[in-house]
């Protein structure tokens, strides 16, 4: 065996009543036996639960019609092309659900082993997360209690039905993601050099725990969604600090080294969230390349209700696969089949997620969402797209199977591939259906809405701000939204685009023999803020610096604020997004020449609640009077955009500077959109 699981640390450090600290690398509790006899795949017999043997088909989707339900094949996979394409799931909650009385039924309503159900529907990979010690004093406890033994229990049964295994090491005692990478309790007092060694040893021994029991993982993640580093604070990534990249690289190298020492054939994965942000992936992986981090695969989380349109995901995967010469895959994705809740659920996916996700929250919409993500990955050139992993498809809302300690609820049950009572949904068929031979026709069935609101700035030279939209959103018969051309009444359109005031503009959308009427309520203003919604000058699908006449200054980094596309906008397609991993500030402003008079300034803001905001102020200055400010109190993402206004700005010198100033704690985020400066006298 390579190393002991027990690493003695220098004496003289008191922890509780101990005078000698011993760090338990694997679980923090007891030494593990990694030399058990090998596990033989075909020796294991699946067991069925002791509950009911049938389940009524309660779908919680009143719109579902089995006669019209359909899944469009993916051309790159049709006729069983690319049989190795990853149709994976991360079902790490399965054991906890079963332990708490959950029962799974196949599509016919007959109780069946959950691993058999998944495998029969085309699932060929199981990703399983591992926490160092979920029972430690800082572990959140619950959420599957994902220590190494529980992870192996799941992987063993997945392997028995011929699934391949992805081991997902969080290097934490709890959830690890871009907002939280808490170092394991047992590693808290380690020096950085000792921490690097601990990562290598833990990774090696996690692999050996599986390998010596006959379930060797084919892939292993070195951390989970490590956009901002791992093992905080030591490995926290500060994007303007090159030494923080050095530390992250050292930790990743250690994990990769440990994995390869255990099995030279295992493929190592580096996994980031925000799968539609090329500039994020480009920066991170360029820095890792410069530091000689030799990994095998790039993983990306992509949730359409968080991470923008599929075009961004396609752009990112294509470009990083080519630039870094690495295969890529979507390591996490999901979508809801209902917005209904449950007594033992506190669902993350609700009305806002459906509004931003691009699909209805129905069984059909869920299937279409997954199908479309599969197509994106399958279309990455040169077969570099390996596949997808669907996150927590079997998290039933049973009491005691919550996201954390006792008393919390399931958060993902309406995004599972099973009803709340455990019956497989028709959408689970997506993994097999995308390989079908027969084409499926997708039709437009109507508009998302027959009425829309439009804001026009008739003073702006930017087409997107001064002209009526050329497309509106339509709904297809697979519950997916798509853009479709609209034709406006020429006379009404001309008036709205040239005259200040409230207008009604009527239009029509034609699709085959169908014609739908659409009515736009248009607010036309003479807004003196140029590029007020940040729609002008974008050159691609990814975040870019602001462009003149906007100026963004920061004492920390020019990267704290960017123009963001196709995500979290209020109107149009863009917004100004501020965020940084360290404490930061920014001053976003624009200088404007205009006639003397009385004006009103406003902006819409959405962002982090005030607990991490030192200052966030809309301001007007240099107009001939004292600086005017409006403090902006924001209420979190779920509250949406709020409007803040400064009125009665008396300009006496023919010019004004308007903008927003902010001062924040680390990892605070927010969005600004739709600035407006109008004359009111």
N, C-alpha and C positions, 0 to 999 in steps of 0.2 A: 504494500500500500504506500502511496506517495508520501502522505503526511498524516500526522494525528489530527483528529478532529478537534483536539483541545490545544489551544495555543496559550501557554503561560505568559502573563504580562508582568512587568516589573512589580515587585512587591513595594509596599509602602503607600499604596493608594487604597483609601478606605471606600468601600461600596457597601452600604448598609452596615453590617457588623463584621464584614470580612476584612482581613488585612492583606490577603493575597487574592488577586483577581484572576479568575480563569475564564476566558472567553470561549463559549461554546459556539463554534463557527457555524454548525449546521442548523441547530434548532434552539440553542440557548438553554436547553434543558438537560439532555443526557447524551452520551456518546452513542452513535448509531453504528450498527453492524452493517458494513458494506460488502461483506463476503458471503451473503446468503446463497443457497443453491439457485441456479438459474431457473427462470420461469419459462415453461413451455407453453406456447400459444394454444395449442389444441388440447391441453389438459384441463382448461377452465370451462366449466359449464355455466352458462348464464342462468341466473335465478330470477324468478318472477316475484313480484310483491305479493303480499298476503291480503290485499284489499279486494275490491270489486273486480269482476272480470269483464265488465262492459261499462261504457261511459256514454251518456247522452251527448249529442253533438251540439253543445251550447257554445256558439261561436262569438257572441258579443259583436256581431257585425251584421246588422239587419239588411245591408245591401248585398250580401254575398249570394251569388247564384251559380251553382255548379255548372249550369249549362253554358254560361258565358265566361266563366273563369278561363284564362289562358295565359300562357307564358311564351313569349317570343324566343325562338332559338337564337343562339349567338353564332354567327357564321363561322368564326374562327374555331369553334368547338363542335359544330354540327357533325353528325355521323361519327361520333366518338373520336374526332381529331384530338390530339394532345391528351391522351389518356392519363398522363401524369399531372395534369392541371390540378392545382390544389383547390379542393372544395372542403374547406376546413371550418371547424367550429372551436370556440373556446367555451367549454361547458363546465367550468371549474366549480359551479355551484351544485352540480348533480348530487354529490354524496350528501351534502347538507340537506338538500330537498328530500332525498330518500330517507335520511335519518329522522327527519321530522314528519314523516308519514306521506310524502308525496308519492303519487302513482302515475305512471306513464302508460298511455294507450296508443296503439298505432292508428292509422287513418281509418280503419274499420271499426274503431272503438273497442278493440280487444286489448286487454292488458298485455304488455310485452316489455322485455328488457329495453331500456332506453338506448343502450349502445347498439343493439340490433336495429332498433327503429331508425336511428341516424344513419347507420351503415347501409341499410336497405334503400335509403333515399339518396344515396350517392356521396355521403360524407366520407372522405378518405384521409383527413388529418384531424387530430385532436391537439389543440393547444391548451396547456395547463399551467396556471400561474403557481409560483412558489414564493412564499414569504419565509424569511429566516425563522421567526418565532412569533406567530400570531398570538401567543399566550404570554408574551413578555409584558412588563409593566406599562410599556408605551403602545403596545399593539391595540388596535381598535376592537379586536376580538369579534368573532362572527365572520360574516362574508365568506363562509365556507371553511374557515379555519385552515387556510391553505399552507400547512407545513409540508415537509417533504413526504411524509407518510401518506397524507391525503392526496397529494398530487400523484404519487405512485399508484394508489388505489384506483384513481380514475384512468391513468395512462395504461395500467395493466389490462383493464377491461376494454379500453379502446383498442389496444393492440390485439386483443383476442378476436376482434372482428376485423382485423387486418387494416386498421387505421395506422398511419404514421404519426409520430409524436413530435410536437414542438414544446420544448421546455422553456418557460417564460420566467426568468429569475428577476424579481423586483429589487433585490438587495435592500429589503426593508422588512419591518415586521407588520406592515399594513400596505394599503393602496399606495402605489407610486405612479405619478402622472406629472404633467408639466407644472402643476401648481403645488405639488408636494412630493418630495423625495427624502423621506425621513430615514436617517441612518439607523440601523438596527440597534436596539438597546444594548446588546452584548458587545457592540463595537464602539460605543460612545467615547471611550477614553483612549482609543488607539491613536497613535501618531499616524501621519499620512502614509509613511512607509509601511507601517504595520497594517494599515487599512488596505493598501495595495496587495499585500501578501494574503490578507484575509479574503479578499475577493477571489484571488487565484485559487486558494485552497477550497473555499466554499463551492466555487464553480466545479472544480475537479471532483469533489466528493459528492456533489449533487448528481453529476453525471455518473459516477461510479455506483452510487446507490441504485440508480436505474439499471445500469449496464450489468452489474453483478447479479441482478434479479431477472435478467433476460429481456429487459425492455429498454433497449438502447435508443435514446432520442435521435431522430434524424436531423433535427435543427434545435438550436438553443439561442434564445434572446439574451443578450448581455444588457439587461436593464429594460425598463418599460416606459415608453413615451418620454425619452430623455432629452427633449427640446432644451431644457434648462439644466442639464447635467443630471447627476445621480449622487446618492450618498451625501446629502447636504449636512453641514455647510462645506465640508472639505471639497466635494466634487461639484459644487454649484457652479453653473456656467454663467459668467458675466460677459456679455457679448462684446464689451469694450475693453476687456482685460485679457490679453494673450496668455497670461500665466494660468488663467482658469481653464483655457483650452488644453494646456499642458497637463493639468491634473485630471481632466476628464479623459484625455487620451491615455494616460498612465493606468487609470482604472479599467478602461475598456481593454487595453492590451493585456492586463492581468486576467480579466475574465476570459478573453479569447485564448490565452495561453493555457489556463486551467482546463477549458473545454477540449482543446486539441490534445493536451496531454492524456486526457481520459479516453478520447477517441479521435483519431486524426481525420476520420471521415465526416464527423459531425459538421454541419454548416452553421456558422455563426451569423447572427442577425443583429443589426443596430436598428432600433425602432423609434421613430418620431411620430408625434401627433400632427394635426393640421396638414393632412395629405394633399391639399390643394395649393400649398404655398411653396413654389419653387425657390424663391429667394431664401427662405428658411433652410430648406434642404441643401441648397447650393452652398450656403455659408458654412453650415455645420459639417457637411461631408468634405468640403474643400479643406477646412481646418484639420479634420482628421487625416485626410490624405497627406497633408503637409507634415503631419507628425507620425506618419508611417503606421497607422492603425490598419491592420490587415484583416478585415472582416470579409464575409462571403456574400451577404444578402442585405438589401435595404428594405425595411418594413415601414409602412405608413398607415396610421389610423385615418379613416375617412367616414364621417357621419354627415350625410347631406344636409341635415338640419343644423349643423355647426360649421361645416368646412366648405361651404360654397358649392357652385355648380360642378357637374361632372367634367365639364371642359377644363376646369382648373386641375382636377385630379389627373386627367389624361395628359395635360401639358407637363405637369410635374413628373409623373412617372416616366414619360417618354424621355424627358431631358436628363433626369438624373441617371436613368439606365444607360443612356448614351455617354454622358459626360464621365461617369465613374466606372463604366464598363461592368456593371453589376446587375444581376437579376433583382427584380422588385416584386413586392406583393402587398396587398392590403391586409394588414395584420389585425384590423378591427373594423367592422362595419355592422350596421343593424338598421331596422326601421320598424315602426309600430303597425300592428294589425287592428288596433282599436285605441280610442282615447278613453275608454271606460276605466274606472278604477276598481279597487277591490279592498276588502276589509284589512287584508294583510299586505297591501301594496301602497307605496308612495311613489308613483311613477314620475320619472324625469320627463318623459315624452308627453306633451300636452298640446294645447291649441297653438301656441307659438311655434313649436317644433313642426307641426303639420303645415303651418303657414309658410315656413321657411324651407321645408324639406323637399319640395318638388313633387310630392305624391300625396294622395289621400291616405289617411291612416285606416286602411282596410286590408283584408287578406290579399286582395288583388294588388293594392298599392305596395304592400310589403314585398310580394313576389316580384313586382316590377322594379322596385328599388334595388333588390339584390341582383336581379338579372342584369340591370344596367351597370352596376359596379363590376360584375363578372366580365361584361363586354369590354369595359375600359381596360381592365388588366389584360384580357386576352388580346387586345389590339396593340399592346406595347410592341414596337418593332423587334424583329429577330427573336421572337419567342422569349423575350426577357421578362415578361409578366408571368410570374409563377402561379398566381391564384389569389384566393381571398380566404379570410377567416371571419366567420360570423360570430359576434360576441354574445355570449350567454343566451343560447337559443332554448334552454330548458329550465330557466329560473322560474319555477312555479311560485305563486303567492301563498305559501304555506306558513303557518305561524312558526316563528323561530328560525326561518331562513332569510333573515334580513341582511342589509348591506353592512351592518356593524354588530354591536353588542346586542344582548337580549333587549327586546322592546322596539327595535327598528324593523322596518318592513322591506320587502322586495322592491327594487326600483326599476326592474327591467322586464316585468312579466308581460306587459303589453307589447314588448318587442321580441317575445319568445316565438318559437315555431309551434307552440302548443297552446291550447285553450287554458284558461285559469284552472280548470280541473284536470288538465294533463293529456288531452287528446291531440294527436298530431294534426296540424292545420294543413290544408291543401297547399299553402305556400312553401312548405318544406320540400315539395316536389321540384323546386326550382333547380336544384343541383343536377338532377337527371334531365329535366325538361329542356335546359339550354343546349343539350346535346342532340335533341330530336332532329329528324330529317325533314319533316314537313314544315314549310314556312307558315307563319302566322301573320295575318294582316292586322295592323293596328290602325284604328280610325279615330278621328276627332268626333266627339259626341256633343260638344257644347263649349261655352265659354266659362272660365272660372267665375266671372261675374259679368253681368250685362251693364254694369255701371262702374266707372273708374273715376278717381280724382287725379287731376293733373295740375301741377304748379309750373307756370311759365314765367321766365324773366325776359320780357321783351327788350330789355336794354342789353342783354348778353349776346356776344358774338358766337357763343358756343351753341351749336345746333341742338344738342341734347337738352339745353336749358330754355331755348327760345322757340322750339318747334314741337308740334304734337307728336306723340310716339307713333312709329310706323308699325308696331306690332302690339298685340295684346295676348294675354295668357289664355290658352284653351285647355280643355280636359279631354284626354283620350279614353278609349274604352278599356285600357289597362290601368286606369286610375293614376296616370302620370300626367303632369302638366307640361305643355309645350307652347312655344311662342308661335303665333300665326299672324300673317299680315292683316291690317285693317285699312279700310278706305274711308276717309272722313269727308263730310260735306265741305266742298271747297270754300263756299262763302262763310260758313260758320268758323271754319278753320282759320281763314285769313283774318277775320275779326279778332279771334282769340289770340293770334300771334302778333297783333299790332296794336291792340287797345287795352289800356289798363282797366281792370274790373273783373267781375264774375261773369262767366259765360257758360253756355251749354253748347256742346258740339256733338252732333250725332254722326254715327258711322255704321258701316256694315262689314261683316266678316263672311267670306264665301269659302265653302269647302265642298267641292263636288256640287251636288244639287241642294245643299243646305246653305241657308243664309241666316245669319244671326245679327240682330241689331245691338248696337252698343252705344251708350250715352256717357259722355265725359263731362264732368263738372270741372271747369277750368278756372283757376285763379291766376290772372295775369297781372303782374306787377312790374314796375320799373325799379328793379333791384340794382343798386349801385355797387354791390359786391360782385367782382368778377370771379368767374369759376366758383360760384357760391356752393355748389354741390360736389366740387372736385371731379367733374366729368370730363374736363378738357385736358388733352395732352397725354393721356394714358397710352403707352406703347405696347402693353401686353396684358396678360391675365393676372399678373402678380403685383405685390405691393411695390410702390415706387415713391421716391421723395416728392414733396410738394413742388409745384412749378410756379414761377412768377406769374402774376403779381403776389402770390402767397410767399411768405418767408417763415421758416420754422427754425428757431434757435434753441439750443439746450446747452447747459454747462456740463452735461454728462456725455451725450453721444448724439450724432445726427440721426441715429437709427431709432430714437425713442418715438418718433411719429412718422407715419407713412400714409400715402393714399392707398386705400384698400379697395379691391374690385370684387363685385359679385358676392358680397358677404356683409351682413349686418348694416346695410345701407337703409336709409329712410325712404328716399326716392332715388330715381335714376339707377345707377349700378355701382356707384362709388361712395366712399366716405373717408374722413380722416380718422385713422386709428392710432391711439397712443398706448404704449406698453413698453416696459423694460424690466429685466430681471433684477436690477439693482434699484435703489432709490433714485428718482430722477425728477427733472423738471422740463418744461418746454414753454416757449412763447411763440404762438402762431399768430401772425398778423398780416395785414394788407393795408397799404397806403392808397388813399383814394382822393382824387380831385373832383370837386362838385360845387354847385352853386350854394351860396349862403341860404340858410333856412333852418327849419326844425325837422329833425329826423328821428326815426325809430330803428333800433338795431335788435336783431334776434338771432338765435341759433338753437338747433335741436341737439340734445345730448343724451347718450345712453352709456351707462358704464357701471363700474364697481361702486358699491355703496360707500358712504362717507367715512367708514372706519379707517380706511387706508389713504384718505385724501387729506393732505394738509391744506391745500388751496386749489380751487378750481373756479376761475372767474372770467366772465365775459367783460370786455372793457372797450371804452372809446376814449381817445385822447388826441391831443394836438389839433383840436378843432377851434381853438380860440377861448376855451374855458377849461375848468379843472377836470382832471381825469375822472370818468364815471365808471363804476364797476357794479356788477351783479354777481353775487355768489350763487353758484349752481349746485344744488343738492340733488344727487342722482340716487336711484333706488334699485340698482341691479339690472341684470339682463332681462329678467322676466317682466319688469315694469315697462320696457320699451323706451322709446325716445320721449323726452320731456322738452318743452319749449321754454326758453328763458329770454327775457326782453329788457332792454334799457330804452326808455322813452324820453321825449323832450330833450333831445340833444341839439342844442342851438349852435350851428356852425356859423362862424363870423369871419373866417379867414380863407375860405375856399378849399379847405382840405380836411382830412380826418384820417386817423389810424384806428382801425378796429381789429379785434382779435380775442384770443382766449389765452390765459396764463394758467399753468397748472404746476403743482408741487406735490409729489406722491411718494408713498412707501414703495418698496420693491414689489414687482409683479402686479401692480395696479394696471387696469386696462380700461379703455373707454373709446367712444366714437363720437365724432362731431359731424353734422350734416346740415345742409340747407341754411347757410348764413343768409341774412336778409337785412339790407339797409334801405329804407324807403322814406320818402319825404311825406310829412304829415301835416304841414301848415298850408 
